[in-house]
Amino acid sequence: MIANKVKVLLGLTLISAACASQAAVTTVPLTGMDTDIRTWTNGNAYDPLYDSTQTLGGVSFSFAQDANRNTAVYFSPAALSTSIANASVVYTLVNSAVGAYGSDAGHITFYGSGGAVYTYTYTEGINIRDHFFGSYENSTSSADVTPAVWGVNSPGNAHLDMQTIVLPAAFHSQTLTSIVFDSSYAGGGGKAFLAGVSVAAVPEPGEYAMLLLGLGLMGAVARRRRG
């Protein structure tokens, strides 16, 4: 009886640890911030975000302001240095200033240690919209987007949307070394700003083994009880 209880506890511990590892994401600090979105239309809606780590749309994001009180990347390209092994999914908080349906508002490019490169484009009305629900583009149609993970999704309110970007399989065996965000060329059709980035990784083989071992222990106890 005691041995079975020990096996159950050990199995639950291994399963819990494996699941926690698989669910974890790495928050990526922003560099090159050049604008303060809190000064934009209804921008005071973003005030509670700084300086803190928040869970938005089920994902953790880190929010900080620089010495000039800037909170987002907007005017110039920014390269974010990372060192995340086996990256699989990137979550971005990206909206735009104004916007016209179908316009190219910016893009974000990912670089792997083994040469993997992937560029994701933000297109107005598809996977990006104006940060303020007003007279410009207010909708998205892509399944990549979780609308209004921060703020209120109704007329007269500001919000942040989250994009879920699935990286190609080539990244799963490399280290994500750099993320470059660029909306410097975008204009009247909408210009993107970056307010947050987080990255999830493919679990290491040892984490799968931990999960299987935990399930095996639980199964062995169940079989013994039935016997």
N, C-alpha and C positions, 0 to 999 in steps of 0.2 A: 504493500500500500504506500509506504513512504517512498519507495523507489519510483512508483508511478507518479506520485506528486512531484518529485524532483524532475522527472522527465517532462511533465506538463509545464512546470515553471521554466525549465531550460528551453523547451520548444517555443513557448510564448515569447521568451526573451529574444531568441534568435529571429523569430518571425518579425517581432516588433522592430528590432534593430535593422533588419534588411529592408523592411517597408519604409522606415524613416530615412534610410540612406537613399532609396529610390525616389522619395518624394522631395528631397532637398534640392534647392536651387542656390546658385551663387549670384549675389547682387553685384553689379559692376558699377563702381563709382564713375560719375561723369567727369570728363575733363573738357576744356575748351568751351565752357559755358559762357554765353555772351549776351543773354537777355534774361529779364525777370518776368516770367509769365504772370506773376502776382499783380503787375501793374496794368495788365490788359483788361479787356472788358469782362467784368465780373471776376477778375483775377483773385480777388480776396477769398474766393472759394477754395483756393489752394493753400492759404495760409497755414492750416493745421498740419500740412505735410512736412514742413521744415522746422527743425532738423530732426529727422526720425526715420525709423524703418517701419513701413506699413505693409500689411497684407491686402492686396487689391486683386480681385478676381481669383483668389486662391493662390496668388504668387507674392512672394516677398520682394519689395523694392526699397532701395535706400534713397533718401532725399536729403540733399545738402545744398547750402548756398555758399558761393565763393566769397572772397574778401570784398567784392563789389556788389554783393547781394544778388548776383546772377543765379538763376535756377535751372536754365535749360540751354541746349545748343540750338541755335537758330540761324545766325547770319553767316557763319563760316564753317567749313568742314571740321570735323573733330575725329581724331584717332584715339580709340580707347585701348590701352594695352591690357591683355588678359593672359591667363595661363590656366585654362580649364580643359582637362583631359576628357576625351570622349564626348564632346558637346553634341547634343542631339536636338534641343529645342531652345529658341531664344524668344523671350517675351519683351516687347517694347511698349513704352507709353509714348505714342506719337500722335499728335493732332496737327492742325494747320492754322495759320492765320488766313482768314477768308477762304476762298476756294471756289472753283468752277468744275462741274462734273466732267470727269474724264481727263483732267489735266495731270501732268506728272509733277508731283509736289516734292519729290526728293527720293533718295534711296539709301540703303544701308548695306555694307559689304562685309563679309566675314572671311577671315584668312586662317587657314590651318597650318600647322608646323610641317606637314608633308606636301604642301602645295595646293591643298583644297581651297577653292574660292567660290563664294556664292553671293550674288547680289539680289536683294529684295527691293522692289520698287513700290513706293507709296503713290497710289492713284486716287485722285479725289472721287468720292462717291462709291468707290469700290472697297478700299481698305484704310481709308483716312477721310476725315471730315474736319470742318472748322471746330475749334475748341469751344466756341460759344454758339449756343443754339439760337440763331438769329436769322439774318437775311441771306446768308451764304449757304454752302453745302452742309446739310444737316443729317445726311444718312450714309450708311455703308451697306454693301451687299455681300461682302466676302465672309465666308465661314471662319476666316482667320481672326476676325474682330470680335472682341467682347466689349460692347458699348458701355460707356459711363461706369468704369470700375471705380472712378472717383468723381464726385459731383452729382448733378441732377440732370437727367436726360429729358428735359422739357424746355419749351421756349423761355428765353430770358435767363438761362443758366449756363454756366461753364462746366466743363467736364473733361476727364481724360479717358481715352479709349485704350484698350490693350490689344496688340497684335500678337498672335502665336505663330512663330516662324519655325517650321520644321526644316532642319538642316539636312542636306544630302548625306547619304550613308558614308561617304568618304571622310566626313568629320568624326565619325564614331570611333575611329582608330587613330585619330590625331589629337593634337592639342590646339585648341582655339587660342591663337596668339594675338589677334587684333580685330577690332570692330571699327569700321569707318562710316560715320554718318555724314551725309552731304545733301543739303538742300540749297546750296549757294546759287545754283543756276535757276531755281524756280522763281516765278514772278507772279503776275496778276491772277493766274489760274489757281493759286494756292501755294503756300510755302510751308513745309513741314518744320516742326520743332521736336526735339527729343527731350523727354522729361525723365525717362527711367529705362534701365536695361537690366534684365536678369537672365541667367542661363541655366538650363537643366542638362545633366549629363547621362549617358547610358550607364547603367550600373556595372561595376566591375564584376568579372566572373566569380570572385570570392563572395560577393554579395548574393548572387544567385545560389551559390552553394550553401550559404548560411540559411537562406530561405528554404531550400529543399531539405536541409538537415532538420530544421525546426518542424517542417511539415511531417517529415519521416518519424520523428519522435512522437508527435501527437498521434499519428496513424498507428504506431506500434502500441501505444497505451490503449487506444480505442479497440484494436483487435483483441488485446489481452482481456479487456473487460467483456467483450462479446463472447470470448471463449469461456 
